[in-house]
Amino acid sequence: MKTIDIVVPCYNEQEVIAAYYEETSKHVAAINNYSFRYIFVNDGSRDNTLLLLKGLAADHDDVRYVSFSRNFGKEAAMFAGSQELDNLVVILDDNGMQIDGYTDAVNAVRPLDRRWASFGWETICVNGHDFNELEHAFPRARSIKKRPVAIIMSTVKGKGVSIAEGKLGSHNMPLSPQDVETALAELQ
């Protein structure tokens, strides 16, 4: 059986970590011939993210975590590229927003494909809402040798849910029972 590691970056995610793990676990359990492990990367969170990750790891054999005192992600990406780690695929959700503002205003990193390529990575850019494109990206990533691969998904935050779609304030926003009912109806 092959193992897939799901690497989850975390920054002040205390409100969503448990739900993310539970929901993702339901979906990957239906995938045959693979086992899945979660590696949560706490990148300097100032809330209770680390405490929750420790609890998840204690309660679930498929959960690991690492915790950085501040944002060290770029160093890990540069190292992976320099070591030609061709068994590593990173999936980036590029919706142009982050918890504290628009990505380009907070930390100008675009274009992402060129940034990751400068670290020695192969990049594959896809429409993150097009499952056909995503389905074709994974075999392509597997075929690339002597380089890690970054699949960069261009997405719209909250796509298909009117109260969240394209809205900066929708990151970690609480939903009322009525909001949940409306969102589920819109996604049908």
Secondary structure, DSSP 8 states (H G I E B T S, - for coil): -EEEEEEEEESS-TTTHHHHHHHHHHHHTTSTTEEEEEEEEEES-SSSHHHHHHHHHHH-TTEEEEEESS--HHHHHHHHHHTT-TT-EEEEEE-SEETTEEHHHH----SHHHHHHHTT-EEEEEETT-HHHHHHHHHHHHH--SS-EEEEEE--TTTT-TTTTT-GGGTT----HHHHHHHHHHH-
